Amino acid sequence: MWKLYAILSAVFAALTSILAKIGIKGVDSNLATAIRTVVIIILAWSIVFATGAQSGITSLSRKSWVFLILSGLATGLSWVFYYKAIAIGKVSQVAPIDKSSIVLTLILSFIILGEKFTAKTLIAGLLITAGTFVMIWK
């Protein structure tokens, strides 16, 4: 089931880039990010209440709170810089650079989480990196 969710994530991430590029024309990128964030907040909390997950908020540990807040800050900064980039650049060049975060995630998951770094992940990381450079090459 996680593969289906990952595919849906990729589809909606692709739509995000295209819809954002269309919507950001003539709009300050910070304002656009703020509007997007409000929509996401409403959607996320609607899902939480619709599924009854709000009861779990009291059982969150301090560690979970700290890392979820840090993750939120990282997400917010990612969106701010992404919207600035697509406001002035081509989505077809910005998106591959943004998605190079996959390579950084592989490296950080090895260093921080102790996940396996196999020949397969090394080859995939190198191919993603090469593909990114091919996409942004002028």
RADA-V841344 format. One record per residue. PSI is psi in radians with two decimals (NA if undefined). Layout:
BEGIN
psi=PSI
psi=PSI
END
This chain:
BEGIN
psi=-0.53
psi=-0.52
psi=-0.69
psi=-0.80
psi=-0.69
psi=-0.71
psi=-0.80
psi=-0.67
psi=-0.78
psi=-0.73
psi=-0.83
psi=-0.54
psi=-0.70
psi=-0.78
psi=-0.65
psi=-0.82
psi=-0.81
psi=-0.85
psi=-0.67
psi=-0.75
psi=-0.71
psi=-0.78
psi=-0.38
psi=-0.17
psi=2.09
psi=0.19
psi=2.40
psi=2.34
psi=-0.56
psi=-0.69
psi=-0.76
psi=-0.75
psi=-0.73
psi=-0.74
psi=-0.81
psi=-0.72
psi=-0.73
psi=-0.75
psi=-0.76
psi=-0.71
psi=-0.82
psi=-0.79
psi=-0.85
psi=-0.81
psi=-0.54
psi=-0.73
psi=-0.75
psi=-0.86
psi=-0.62
psi=-0.53
psi=-0.08
psi=0.26
psi=-0.19
psi=-0.40
psi=-0.36
psi=-0.16
psi=-0.59
psi=-0.32
psi=0.05
psi=2.37
psi=2.88
psi=-0.73
psi=-0.79
psi=-0.79
psi=-0.86
psi=-0.85
psi=-0.53
psi=-0.67
psi=-0.77
psi=-0.70
psi=-0.72
psi=-0.72
psi=-0.74
psi=-0.73
psi=-0.83
psi=-0.79
psi=-0.66
psi=-0.78
psi=-0.74
psi=-0.86
psi=-0.60
psi=-0.81
psi=-0.66
psi=-0.74
psi=-0.79
psi=-0.37
psi=-0.58
psi=-0.20
psi=3.10
psi=2.32
psi=-0.65
psi=-0.29
psi=-0.59
psi=-0.78
psi=-0.79
psi=-0.64
psi=-0.77
psi=-0.75
psi=-0.16
psi=-0.14
psi=-0.37
psi=-0.78
psi=-0.76
psi=-0.66
psi=-0.73
psi=-0.80
psi=-0.82
psi=-0.60
psi=-0.54
psi=-0.85
psi=-0.85
psi=-0.77
psi=-0.19
psi=0.38
psi=2.71
psi=2.42
psi=1.71
psi=3.06
psi=-0.65
psi=-0.81
psi=-0.59
psi=-0.81
psi=-0.79
psi=-0.77
psi=-0.73
psi=-0.70
psi=-0.72
psi=-0.76
psi=-0.80
psi=-0.76
psi=-0.67
psi=-0.79
psi=-0.62
psi=-0.74
psi=-0.59
psi=-0.10
psi=2.31
psi=NA
END
